[in-house]
Amino acid sequence: MSEGATHFYVWYTVTAAPEDAVAAVAALLAAVEDATGIAGRVLARRDDAATWMEIYENVGDAAAFDRTLAMLVRRHDVARISDGARHVERFAALTDVLRGGAE
């Protein structure tokens, strides 16, 4: 069992028109918040506007969040706005990781 929160960072390369991508990600973020109570946000890489990152912080149940996020990505067909590869990274507080409490 993990201690502390997990923070999700999901990055991908957008291939759709920016307005289509913004709409798709906004719908996804709203659905994630409705389903989990976690308010995500999205950033773009400063030196490459096609690389976007969704950030979901302070997730208590990482496994359940992972499943819900994957389901909502499929439901909202978010893959259609990108090259298809969503890279999901999970981080925790250093103290949690060092004491072996993060998954």
Stockholm file with secondary structure:
# STOCKHOLM 1.0

chainA/1-103         MSEGATHFYVWYTVTAAPEDAVAAVAALLAAVEDATGIAGRVLARRDDAATWMEIYENVGDAAAFDRTLAMLVRRHDVARISDGARHVERFAALTDVLRGGAE
#=GR chainA/1-103 SS CCCSCEEEEEEEEBCSCHHHHHHHHHHHHHHHHHHHSCCCEEEEETTEEEEEEEEEEEESCHHHHHHHHHHHHHHTTGGGGBSSCCEEEEEECHHHHHTTCCC
#=GC SS_cons         CCCSCEEEEEEEEBCSCHHHHHHHHHHHHHHHHHHHSCCCEEEEETTEEEEEEEEEEEESCHHHHHHHHHHHHHHTTGGGGBSSCCEEEEEECHHHHHTTCCC
//
